[in-house]
Each structure stands twice: as structure tokens, then as C-alpha cells.
Amino acid sequence: MRAVGVVNGLGARWGRELAFGSGQVWTAVGVWPLLAALAAGAGEPVREELAEALGVPAEQAPAAASELLELVRRVPGCAAALGVWTADGVEVEPAWVKQVGASLWGRLTGSPDGDRAALDRWAAEQTGGLLQRMPVDVAGVELLLASAVTVRTKWAAPFRTVRQRLTEGPWAQRELVGLEASGAELYERIAVAETSTGPVTEVRVVGDGEMDVHLVLGGEGAAPGAVVAAGFELVSGASRRMPMDGLSDGEPWPGLKLTTVDSTSPHNLGTLTTVAFSVRAEHDLLASAEVFGLRTAARDGDWFRGISRSIALKVSQARQVAMAEFSAEGFEAGAVTALAMTRAAALVSRRFRVRRAVARFDRPFAFLAVHRASGLVLMAGWVADPATKA
């Protein structure tokens, strides 16, 4: 499925733009279908900018978005929904609505409190309570596009919970909820790789359905965004994993120690020690408008006549709120993404290359008075002797 690669690519590019000081969480899966919906109704140059961000031609994006959302819905423990809301007086093009294939098409009443309550209720319902609000201000919005994505899985083998107090590093002297797992199967799920950010170590934590969580550790001093990008490289195959059997004892990979020991079992043994975590984040997509193809879309202009011919629209807000929790029992995460569109000033910018013609009526000429609508000649004449100054 082509959409997988381009959605991952968008997620990797976005990740390089984010700040990571207090933790971070985001999903391109929630953004990509909304950009595809915009592209379906956009004119140039917005259409081209969105297509570049999407990684597919604009005319192919809606079908790919539908396939993407359907793929997410088929994964056990996952859900995805797409909603469209329009204000009174906004007539939406039927062809665009059909292409978008929204789970819900609702109306905005113009009451900020009432609309806020309804949209927050949708966000909570679609994420199973993981998130309680729509991340945009609804006042003055003419059209709203939103997606909700949730991911839940239980570990095939739960972690053991241990108290952990580290003596060095950025988490030193803090009481942490440590998670530990070990076994022959885990040995097979540990890998290392040389990536664009340098060496990394990856551990794949297996869920009980069809989803895993990959943990990726970079070298000390590696930039967070670069380590995330390295994870995308591993998932895409751009960087090659090296399994433990191909390594020698003592090789200096991040956070990894390989030794040869005596054991009562003939199987190799893998152990993972990590920490439980819970992160939340909110993102302003317009702060990275170039990444999402929204640079021109956020400016005044009649860019979206394929969405509505009754009103000129621009993207006024584009935000995502997301959370993720990793525990001894499993993993759950959710995100709500919204694009709010408001009335735009329809700019008329005409630039033509023209020819100049100069006509001199300096000899006798004819004239005809013509009815424009019918072409009827009402009067005709000839000027042979022009008037002269008295």
C-alpha cells in the first residue's frame, strides 16, 4: 500500500521539526487524510503544495486516504474516524463530500459554547475517553475537518514492574517505575543499526494483536529528532538491522551489552529494562506549514472552490492533540487532529502578457450602432467630413 510509505515519510519530516524537551508524541496518520481532503478540493498553487507534502498526486490522495483509514480500522485495538462540520450558509460541493468519505458530516450552529460541547463530545467518543477535546477554537469557523485515531494493545508477555533509582544520567536520583522483560524470544527482537544519526539500538515489543512498539536508542548526544528519524529509517528499510548473532561481545552499541555466559538453557537470552511513561503534546501544524503543504492554504485567496463555491475559504487553524502511555501491561495512544477553515478575502491577481495595438482614425470611416444582446444594428453611418472647430 503506497500510502504507508508516504505517511511515514511525512511523520519523519514532521518529527525533525518538533521540540523534545519534555517528551513528545505525534501521528501523521491523523494529519494525512485531512491534507488529502484539502487537496481534493484545492486549486493551484495550493493543490501542488499539498501534493508535495502528501507524496502522491492530489487526484489520488482521497482514495489513498480512504485505504489508509480502512487499514487502521482493520488493525485489532485500533480505530480511526473522520468528520466534517460546516456552518449554515456554506454549501459544500457534493463531489468533494463523496471523495472525502467522512464518517460524520455535521453542522456548526454558530454558538461557540454549543459547538464546542458537541465537538469535544465527538473527540471523547471517538478516542474512547483518551482525549476530551477538539484542539481548535470553533468561533467563526466555516468548515472543520477532523480525525481521531486510537491505538491500544496488550503485551503478549507483560513486563515485570520494578522500582528503579539511577545513579547517573539525566534521570539520576529519581524514583522511576522500571519495566523489565526477558526471554529467548526477546533476544530475537533486539537489533542494532548504523543510521543517518549514527548507531542505534532497537527493541521490538510485541503486542497481542497486530501491533508492536519499537523502542529506539541513539548514541549519547544524538538529537532527539534524528533518533526518531532513525526509527523511521528502520521501519522503512532505509537502514539495515543487524541481529545479535552477527555481533561480537563488547561491541559499543547504545545501551547494549553483549556477553557470553553459562546457562542451563540452550537458547540465547534477551533482557529489556525500560521505564513506564505517559506523554501528552499539542501541535500547531501551521508553525511548520511548509512540512504540511499549508503555506499558501493559510493565506487569503479563493483556493478551495472544489470544496465550496459559495464562500472563499482558507485554513485558519491546524492542530493536533495527542497522548501515549506505555505500561507493564500494554500501550495505548490517541490523537485528535483538526483543520479549521474560515472565510478568506478572495484575492484577484491577474498577470497577462499582452500585445499593444495603436489605431489612428485619420481618414473617412464607418460606424455602426449595434444592440449587444441581439446583434441588431440600430444605426450605421460613415464619417467623410468630420466636424471642425468653429
Secondary structure, 3 states (H helix, E strand, C coil): CHHHHHHHHHHHHHHCCCCCCCCCCCCCCCCHHHHHHHHHCCCCCHHHHHHHHHCCCHHHHHHHHHHHHHHHHHCCCEEEEEEEEEECCCCCCHHHHHHHCCCEEEEECCCHHHHHHHHHHHHHHHCCCCCCCCCCCCCCCCEEEEEEEEEEEEECCCCEEEEEECCCCCCCCCEEEEEEEEEHHHHHCEEEEEECCEEEEEEEEEECCCCEEEEEEECCCCCHHHHHHHHHHHHHCCCCCEEHHHCCCCCCCCCCCCCCCCCCCCCCCEEEEEECEEEEEEEEHHHHHHHHCCCCCCCCCCCCCCCCCCCCEEEEEEEEEEEEEECCCEEEEEEEEEEEEEECCCCCCCCCCCCCCCCCCCCCEEEEEECCCCCCEEEEEEECCCCCCC
